[in-house]
Amino acid sequence: MANLTPVSSPLFLKLSKILKQYVPAGMALAGLVLLAGPMQAKAPHTKPAHVKIKPAVFSKAEVLAPGTVAETDDAIPDEGKKYSLKLYSLHTNESIDVVYLPDGLEQLNHFLRDHYTDDVKQYDPSEFDLLHNVLTRLNKPNGTINILCGYRTEETNEYLRSLAPVTGVAEHSQHIQAKAIDIRVPGVQTARLRDAAMSLDAGGVGYYPRAQFVHVDVGPVRHWTYGGYTKKKRRAAPKKHRA
């Protein structure tokens, strides 16, 4: 039998005598055990407190001014050579980890090619500074950016516009000019990524919550949100150009 801690309070002794007198021994023992055990207080009913969402806080680390990529190696400060990008293409499954000042620009141009046609166009270097600055704002200077879309030919852009009555693809898209990229950052919510890009005030920022990506470009400063579209009959996708 388990050892019971004796209780010597007057109330307990009085109740134990009553139990022994009027109830069988087994039930009396059970009553004593219950009385000797600790009582758990019932938690009071409380209403959930109103939770206030704090505004996003971003890193205050210094960011690059737009267009800081120099034309020659001699014009680049030593610290400038450390500016690098890690990108992953969700369409081609290619990865790149490149110091883009000054020798990585051609690699980035090829990496961001139109994945439908394999056409390559020279990107505005300010776009790479913008990606670098977004990661700086997010306090992820060594983070990887997932690329959904880089450069688009006019043919590809028109094809994407044909997929639905409303697609969120602009007729004169900055993608055609190699000044825009659609991105995700693993581990970062799409809304926070949008806010980080908007905090830079460096160009256009498009928020696509349903598709879970953010458009960033170095065109005029503006922003928009696009929620989705209704499918319609597709046109044939553009074909890759043969050499």
URMO-V16930 format. One line per field, one symbol per residue. phi: phi as a letter, one per 40 degrees, with the letter a starting at -180 (. if undefined). burial: 1 if it has 9 or more other C-alpha atoms within 8 Angstrom, else 0. A space follows every 50 residues. Layout:
# URMO-V16930
phi->???
burial->???
This chain:
# URMO-V16930
phi->.ccbccbbcdcccccccccccbbdcccccccccccccccccccccbcccc ccccccbbccdcbccdgccccbcccccdcccccbbbbbcccbgcbabbcc bbccccccccccccccbgcbbcccdccccccdccccccgbcbcbbcbcab cbcccccccccccadbbgcccbcccccfbaacbbbdgbcdcccdcccccc fbicbbbbcccgabcbabcdcaaabbciaccbccccccccccc
burial->00000000000110010011000000010011100000000000000000 00000000000000000011000001000010111111110000010011 11011001110111111111101011111111111111000001111111 11100111111111101000001111111111111000010111111100 0111111110001111110010100101100000000100000
